[in-house]
Amino acid sequence: MKLRGVVLRDRDTDVQLDAADWRVIRVWEHEDPNDAADRIHRLVLERTDSPASPPPHWSGTT
């Protein structure tokens, strides 16, 4: 099954990136771009000591 191969490849890629201290963030084409930007912003803040600038559309509510 082709999908199974893609899933296995993605999991292997995730493991390799994690080992290199990268954080994998998947944004799907059906997701609202603002929601995705907010999610990414929160994840960046979790990984840094200093706050990052919020996404341009950010209203201050999450």
Order of alpha helices (4+ residues) and beta strands (2+ residues): alpha-alpha
